[in-house]
Amino acid sequence: MQLPRVGLFTDSAGPGYNGVNIAVAQLHEELRARGHFVAFVAPSDSKGKGRADKSWYALPSLRLPGMHPPVATGWGLFRCRRLLVQERLDVVHVHGVGLVSLFGIYFAQKNSLPLVVSWHTDLSSYLQHYGYLRPLVRLWRHVVTTICTHKPDQRMNCEDSDRRYGSDRQQCDLAIGTMILLNAADYVTAPSEKVANQLKHLGVTTPIKMIPSGADLRIPVLRSRVVDAPRRSHGHRFLYVGRITPEKGIALLLDAFSIVRHKVPNATMVLVGDYRNARRLRKRLRAAFNDSNITFVGEVERTALAEYYSNADSFVFPSTSDTQALVLHEAAQAGLPIVSVDTELLAVLRQNKNALICDATAASLAVAMTEMVALCSDSTYRNEASKVGKAMSFRYSKEQQAAATIDLYKSIIGQPDRHKRAESHAR
């Protein structure tokens, strides 16, 4: 079989430590390395420019306050469509729910191409933390319904859906729009069992395949030279890596650490991630900046992360909104013991082996962090946790992610019942 020619459409691309950016970039890189032609459609970067590569279709975009990736404006879509038709694509793979992703769905339908949608983001959680998105949800659902069903959005009575989606009208619209969008695909990929279960609960009937994004195993983290070293004078050093934003549980982490400090005065915490868009946390962060035991590093290049993982004693994960959390895979790969509040993301975590998993409250997280300090004072525990974490993290790689995705492409290209299923979704 000829190598499938792939169209990757994403609303999140370019620089920045963002899980979707990383997952899509790694898939793009692996597909091309294996000889596949890939038309990459994404918003242009913050300077209004895209890659020089002719197969990179950079759509004009702008940056909105509080939004991490640039947002496509809609200019150039028709020209892009004409150019993409000439690429003779075999499959369209969409990553996101914004304008570029909806354009990908539209393009797949207009050209009768197989459509794969990867679900990366807990939109419900974002809606809880970013109120300015609420007025846009009804319009988004209307656009999704029109594109995916080829019909105007005949508004369903939200009260009829209260049992399933709750009484929050925007959350109801979001859930129904998500269901309609994903049911327009031939296949949906989920990065974790947590996400697959959430989508089934929403009423998604499209087949769902779990394909975890792979941690980049090329990041050189030499945890072995730290495990047996004498305990350092700074005391126990906790590490957090990720965006410094409300939905990531940063307020919870800061509250928990203030409790830990009373029991372990020499404990320190390092936070690596972009805090420029954390306006709702500004007051909390201002106080934390003045705490000599807390260090905010800011965003760093991924190649520089190894140093931070290697110099930490344990990793803290305070988020319940992540759909996979590549940072958990990186921390496990680094051999770090982990404290987490997400009871569903367990791919690289084993309770009491390399992790302590607790409730998402400040008191519970503080107890787990304090217990982790005691556990890490034992070199036997540190060595065992390192072995367990590394063994589990190496099950997931970007090579495995790409291989599973390519197998999925091949399975749906030319599938005889594909058009019938698409028509049933539209009805």
Summary of the structure (lengths in Angstrom):
residues: 427
radius of gyration: 22.2
end to end distance: 32.9
largest distance: 66.9
contacts: 1428
relative contact order: 0.12
helix: 46%
strand: 14%
